[in-house]
Structure formats: C-alpha cells, structure tokens
Amino acid sequence: MSPTIQLSAAIYKRLESHAEGFDTPESVVERLLNSYDRAADPSGEETTAPLLYEPILTRPEPVFYPNNIEAFKRQLLHHKQATRRITYQDGTTKLGIWNADRMDASSSVQGNINSGVLRDWKSKGIVRVEFAIDRNDLPANGGAEDLHLIEKMDLFQPLEDGRFTSGYWDLSEQEAAAWVGHCVFFHRAQAEPSHKGGQIIGYERASEGEYVGRVIFLVHGDEASVGVSTPAIGWQRWIKRV
C-alpha cells in the first residue's frame, strides 16, 4: 500500500505550476526530484541544488488606459471610477472597480494605488495591475508582451520566407487577435528553454480534423527566440503570458 502524503493548498498550487499536459502530482514530484538529483556533484558529493521556485519580484508599475497618467487622472476625476484588473503569480486575474469618489485634483493616483491595491503586494502575489476608464480598453492578453507555450508534439508547418504555422491552441478569438504582433516562444517543458519562436503575424482557426476550432498561429521565425528561458512563476499548465 502506497503512503499517503498531505499537502497544503499553497504547496499543491506550486506543484500545479510545474505540471505539463496530463501530468499527475506523482509525475510532477518525480520530475522535480530528478532535477534535484541532477544538481548533485557527479563525484557523489551533493552540492547545493538550485531552488525550484525562486521568483525575483519587484513592485509592479501600474498600467493605465489611456496610458498617459495625467490623461487617465482627468478622466478618472470626471467618471469617478475605473475598471481594475489584477494579475497574480499563478497567472490568474481578478477584475474589480476602483471607486474614486474621494479623489480630487490634488490627489496622487500613484499614491492611492500604492496604499490601496498594491499594499502588501508581495504577500498577495500581485505581479501586474491595470486600470482602464473604459473596460473595453483592457487588452484580452492581460497586457502581456510575450507568449510562452508548451509544444511537445512539433505541430509546426514550415512556410516560405522563414514563416511557419503552429497549432492547435485553445484560445478565445479576442485573445488570439490580441497576440498578433507579439513574440511567442515554444517550449517542450516549463523548465526547458524555447526550441522555436518568433513574432506572431496572424492566426486562423482549424476548420476540420481532430483540432477543429482551435487557433493556428502564423509565425515569422526568429533565431533570437530560440534558447529563451522563463521562470516557473506564471505558468498555467501549457501557457504563460509575460
């Protein structure tokens, strides 16, 4: 009979961040142990293994829509509220309303944010916070610049002029469109550097076959996008938005 191990919710969530595809908790633990073992000195003497989860966090700089803080403040004072979106270390997001009834022309937007939503930001796990006067101005990709995807099946189709297609991704129409013009990096595992990548220049949806309805990205390949690593923080199984 196998022993039963109880984990806290926090530790279990950390294990989930290392999962790939249909990993079980046991396979994730085994892979992490293997990684730890490989860090041991070949002579048999164990060296200090690298931490598996050591994010370097800095206070997030608020992102505004419109992106000029003075223009944002003028509209905020007029409308007296804005939509707020918080992104956390585990990749989840939370929408809310920022009420600005008590703010006036002498109020500091940055000061209110620092003493409000960003108070104790590190313990809360906040990595990004956005504010939009018009909720529709919040980009579908969370305002991220780069996209990282787990691609172990090599479902790439080479085209001319260094372009290729990559499928098949379970993304909404809004998010797929929001990634056009951004960089994408393909990894075989979360802990491995990218083996392919480039700039997304378009997309379409599969019209037939096993993956009908899934997004196919059209990518302009770039050698500079190969060998790029990203910390474990922020992965949601097969996708990470940075």
Secondary structure, DSSP 8 states (H G I E B T S, - for coil): --------HHHHHHHHHT--TT--HHHHHHHHHHHHHHTS-TTS-------S----------EEESSSHHHHHHHHHHHSEEEEEEEETTS-EEEEEEE-TT--TT--HHHHHHHTTTTTHHHHTEEEEEEESSGGGS-TTTT-SEEEEE--S--EEE-STTEEEEEEE---HHHHHHTTTSEEEEESSTTS--SEEEEEEEEEE--SSTTTT-EEEEEEE-GGGTT----STT-BTTEEE-
